[in-house]
Amino acid sequence: MTQKRRGDRRTRTLHTAVRHELLDLWHDMYEARRHANRGCWSGACESLERRIKALTPFVGPPNWRHMQIEMLEQGIYQRFHADMGYTVAPDMAVVAEMRAERDRSLAEIASPAYLAEYEADKAMREQAMRDHWKWVDAMRGKS
């Protein structure tokens, strides 16, 4: 095998590894958001944001279909990429359908009390993200 072919294969392997690592970081972000106190942006979220933004230019944004629904609904996926100059356009109608299917499945097995707590938690996290982005914009002088 020639040196060029070996180099091409290594480049493809490295590209694939970075792409997988980026998806893992997005999953870690989802978990950090899920475990964040009162839905607030945590130090773990801040660290993961930096790491995601550091790797993305090497492989580009992952397909939105690989993201957790919450990352799309809360605008985290879109905001990170906009900050880096990428235009991403998740089909929010499809995301809403995915959410509706998940909620229907949950309603079949969960108690009314759990569902009420689930909805309150979801609303709290969404508000925390709106507050975070407002703060970020104010710090950047965009408000």
BELQUI-V158108 format. One record per residue. N is the residue number from 0. RES is the residue in one letter. BURIAL is b if it has 9 or more other C-alpha atoms within 8 Angstrom, else e. D_LAST is the distance of its C-alpha to the last C-alpha in Angstrom with 1 decimal. Layout:
BEGIN
n = {N/N}
res = {RES/RES}
burial = {BURIAL/BURIAL}
d_last = {D_LAST/D_LAST}
END
This chain:
BEGIN
n = {0/1/2/3/4/5/6/7/8/9/10/11/12/13/14/15/16/17/18/19/20/21/22/23/24/25/26/27/28/29/30/31/32/33/34/35/36/37/38/39/40/41/42/43/44/45/46/47/48/49/50/51/52/53/54/55/56/57/58/59/60/61/62/63/64/65/66/67/68/69/70/71/72/73/74/75/76/77/78/79/80/81/82/83/84/85/86/87/88/89/90/91/92/93/94/95/96/97/98/99/100/101/102/103/104/105/106/107/108/109/110/111/112/113/114/115/116/117/118/119/120/121/122/123/124/125/126/127/128/129/130/131/132/133/134/135/136/137/138/139/140/141/142}
res = {M/T/Q/K/R/R/G/D/R/R/T/R/T/L/H/T/A/V/R/H/E/L/L/D/L/W/H/D/M/Y/E/A/R/R/H/A/N/R/G/C/W/S/G/A/C/E/S/L/E/R/R/I/K/A/L/T/P/F/V/G/P/P/N/W/R/H/M/Q/I/E/M/L/E/Q/G/I/Y/Q/R/F/H/A/D/M/G/Y/T/V/A/P/D/M/A/V/V/A/E/M/R/A/E/R/D/R/S/L/A/E/I/A/S/P/A/Y/L/A/E/Y/E/A/D/K/A/M/R/E/Q/A/M/R/D/H/W/K/W/V/D/A/M/R/G/K/S}
burial = {e/e/e/e/e/b/e/e/e/e/e/e/e/e/b/e/e/b/b/e/e/b/b/e/b/b/b/b/b/b/e/b/b/e/e/b/e/e/b/b/b/b/e/e/b/b/e/b/b/e/b/b/b/e/b/b/e/e/b/e/b/e/e/b/e/e/b/e/b/e/b/b/b/e/e/b/b/b/e/b/b/b/e/e/e/e/e/b/e/e/e/e/e/e/b/e/e/b/b/e/e/e/e/e/e/e/b/e/e/e/e/e/e/e/b/e/e/e/e/e/e/e/e/b/b/b/e/b/b/e/e/b/e/b/e/e/b/b/e/e/e/e/e}
d_last = {57.1/55.7/53.1/50.6/51.0/50.6/47.4/46.0/46.8/45.1/42.0/42.0/42.6/39.8/37.4/38.5/38.2/34.6/33.7/35.4/33.7/30.3/31.2/32.4/29.1/27.4/30.0/29.5/25.7/26.8/29.2/26.8/24.4/27.4/28.6/25.4/25.8/24.3/22.3/20.0/19.1/22.1/23.4/25.4/22.4/20.8/24.1/24.7/21.3/22.4/25.8/24.8/22.6/25.6/28.2/26.4/26.9/30.6/31.2/28.2/26.4/28.9/29.7/27.6/30.9/31.4/28.3/28.5/27.4/24.8/23.1/22.7/22.0/19.2/17.7/18.4/20.7/18.5/15.4/17.7/19.3/16.3/15.2/18.8/18.9/21.1/21.2/22.6/23.5/25.1/27.1/25.5/28.6/30.7/28.4/28.8/32.5/32.7/30.9/33.3/36.2/35.2/34.7/38.1/39.8/38.3/39.4/42.9/43.3/41.0/41.7/39.8/38.6/37.2/35.5/33.8/32.7/31.5/29.3/27.9/27.1/25.5/23.2/22.4/21.5/19.3/17.4/17.2/15.7/13.0/12.3/12.6/10.2/7.5/8.8/9.1/5.7/5.1/8.5/8.0/5.8/3.8/0.0}
END
